Amino acid sequence: MKIAVTAANGKLGSSVVKELIKEIGKEHVIGIVRSPEKASHLGIEVRKGDYNSREDFNSALMGIDAVLLISGMDDPQKRIQQHRNVIEAAKQNEVRKIVYTSIIGDEEGTAFSPIVKSNRQTEKDVKESGLKWVIGRNGIYIEPDLEYIDTYVKEGEIRNCAGDGKCGYTSRNELGFAYTQMLLQDKHNGQTYNLVGEPITQTQLAELINQEFNTNLKFNSVAVDEYEKERKAELGDFIGTVIAGIYNGIRKGVNDVPSDFEKAAGRPHKSTVQIMKAFKENNYTQ
Ligand SMILES: NC(=O)c1ccc[n+]([C@@H]2O[C@H](COP(=O)([O-])OP(=O)(O)OC[C@H]3O[C@@H](n4cnc5c(N)ncnc54)[C@H](OP(=O)(O)O)[C@@H]3O)[C@@H](O)[C@H]2O)c1
């Protein structure tokens, strides 16, 4: 059996690779990456695969039984074709099963919606591929907030436009565990799962960080327009707009969805506090 993971050197890819190795052994896991030199730490066979190159994937997917397609990072419109390169190459190579990491969210109504929409198109492409498929819709990773605690402390606040909206955060380690089960067990074929943890507000997030990291943060909600302007000034137009769109989505409730994590993973999602404790134990490097 050969299971391949695309973007395997990324943080999510590395987490899935680690879990797959535990389950099936490293000789059965293949990492496909844009720059092979960045993946030597994975300790597995590495093949080259840039999402822009169908040819790369024609070779990379030879002899593969199941592939995890990790969503790319490019402009939404470019991503659709990039993901199709992987799907088409999987069909050509008679890969049996494809699992896709999609995202929670609405296709209309926020500045993040174009990204959600492009992911929904890839979901459709995956479903129509003729391969066995499983789709995970990932919640927002909590790690960026935890990595940002020092900055929150300097600023004295968590500030965004999420209002009282709840968000079912997850972590890359939780996702790594779930995707491994989704790749290996055929009972998941044909399912689309919301991969989220318990839904919490930003005020609850601040309280939990205060409790676990001994801080004294407050959440201050600002208007969507004002927050978008601030983020664009700090992070540039593309990322600034995306970040503001994500928090606007939380405000609108799009990240407060029923969780299918337990169905996908075969165990409950860890609590936010458990994830924070693990993050601390791993010296902030999860
Ligand atoms: N749920 C969330 O909160 C959230 C947040 C951010 C992103 N995401 C999505 O989740 C995905 C995985 O997240 P992550 O944490 O693993 O991100 P990450 O650590 O930044 O890794 C991104 C990976 O994508 C690879 N990549 C980018 N462009 C590529 C291309 N043209 N061809 C092949 N590989 C390419 C990168 O390769 P290089 O190392 O060569 O650049 C890297 O391996 C992201 O790509 C994004 O779609 C989700």
PDBQT file of the ligand as one rigid body, heavy atoms in Angstrom, charges set to zero:
ROOT
HETATM    1  N1  LIG A 301      -7.869  26.140   8.345  1.00  0.00    +0.000 N 
HETATM    2  C1  LIG A 301      -7.051  27.160   8.481  1.00  0.00    +0.000 C 
HETATM    3  O1  LIG A 301      -7.060  27.896   9.484  1.00  0.00    +0.000 OA
HETATM    4  C2  LIG A 301      -6.032  27.444   7.415  1.00  0.00    +0.000 A 
HETATM    5  C3  LIG A 301      -5.110  28.469   7.615  1.00  0.00    +0.000 A 
HETATM    6  C4  LIG A 301      -4.150  28.674   6.641  1.00  0.00    +0.000 A 
HETATM    7  C5  LIG A 301      -4.133  27.877   5.492  1.00  0.00    +0.000 A 
HETATM    8  N2  LIG A 301      -5.054  26.898   5.339  1.00  0.00    +0.000 N 
HETATM    9  C6  LIG A 301      -5.067  26.011   4.161  1.00  0.00    +0.000 C 
HETATM   10  O2  LIG A 301      -4.518  24.755   4.586  1.00  0.00    +0.000 OA
HETATM   11  C7  LIG A 301      -3.393  24.399   3.749  1.00  0.00    +0.000 C 
HETATM   12  C8  LIG A 301      -2.328  23.716   4.588  1.00  0.00    +0.000 C 
HETATM   13  O3  LIG A 301      -1.988  24.525   5.689  1.00  0.00    +0.000 OA
HETATM   14  P1  LIG A 301      -0.548  24.467   6.351  1.00  0.00    +0.000 P 
HETATM   15  O4  LIG A 301      -0.703  24.940   7.725  1.00  0.00    +0.000 OA
HETATM   16  O5  LIG A 301       0.086  23.156   6.094  1.00  0.00    +0.000 OA
HETATM   17  O6  LIG A 301       0.217  25.591   5.497  1.00  0.00    +0.000 OA
HETATM   18  P2  LIG A 301       1.801  25.763   5.337  1.00  0.00    +0.000 P 
HETATM   19  O7  LIG A 301       2.527  25.192   6.500  1.00  0.00    +0.000 OA
HETATM   20  O8  LIG A 301       2.024  27.196   4.981  1.00  0.00    +0.000 OA
HETATM   21  O9  LIG A 301       2.125  24.862   4.065  1.00  0.00    +0.000 OA
HETATM   22  C9  LIG A 301       1.671  25.181   2.791  1.00  0.00    +0.000 C 
HETATM   23  C10 LIG A 301       2.154  24.084   1.883  1.00  0.00    +0.000 C 
HETATM   24  O10 LIG A 301       1.629  24.314   0.582  1.00  0.00    +0.000 OA
HETATM   25  C11 LIG A 301       2.712  24.088  -0.325  1.00  0.00    +0.000 C 
HETATM   26  N3  LIG A 301       2.467  24.757  -1.595  1.00  0.00    +0.000 N 
HETATM   27  C12 LIG A 301       2.183  26.048  -1.822  1.00  0.00    +0.000 A 
HETATM   28  N4  LIG A 301       2.086  26.263  -3.146  1.00  0.00    +0.000 NA
HETATM   29  C13 LIG A 301       2.326  25.087  -3.754  1.00  0.00    +0.000 A 
HETATM   30  C14 LIG A 301       2.402  24.671  -5.112  1.00  0.00    +0.000 A 
HETATM   31  N5  LIG A 301       2.214  25.526  -6.128  1.00  0.00    +0.000 N 
HETATM   32  N6  LIG A 301       2.648  23.375  -5.364  1.00  0.00    +0.000 NA
HETATM   33  C15 LIG A 301       2.858  22.487  -4.361  1.00  0.00    +0.000 A 
HETATM   34  N7  LIG A 301       2.826  22.816  -3.064  1.00  0.00    +0.000 NA
HETATM   35  C16 LIG A 301       2.561  24.114  -2.772  1.00  0.00    +0.000 A 
HETATM   36  C17 LIG A 301       3.901  24.667   0.395  1.00  0.00    +0.000 C 
HETATM   37  O11 LIG A 301       5.103  24.269  -0.236  1.00  0.00    +0.000 OA
HETATM   38  P3  LIG A 301       6.450  25.182  -0.073  1.00  0.00    +0.000 P 
HETATM   39  O12 LIG A 301       7.001  24.850   1.295  1.00  0.00    +0.000 OA
HETATM   40  O13 LIG A 301       7.312  24.723  -1.180  1.00  0.00    +0.000 OA
HETATM   41  O14 LIG A 301       6.029  26.623  -0.192  1.00  0.00    +0.000 OA
HETATM   42  C18 LIG A 301       3.687  24.044   1.756  1.00  0.00    +0.000 C 
HETATM   43  O15 LIG A 301       4.104  22.705   1.763  1.00  0.00    +0.000 OA
HETATM   44  C19 LIG A 301      -2.941  25.709   3.153  1.00  0.00    +0.000 C 
HETATM   45  O16 LIG A 301      -2.300  25.452   1.943  1.00  0.00    +0.000 OA
HETATM   46  C20 LIG A 301      -4.244  26.484   2.995  1.00  0.00    +0.000 C 
HETATM   47  O17 LIG A 301      -4.930  26.112   1.820  1.00  0.00    +0.000 OA
HETATM   48  C21 LIG A 301      -6.002  26.654   6.287  1.00  0.00    +0.000 A 
ENDROOT
TORSDOF 0
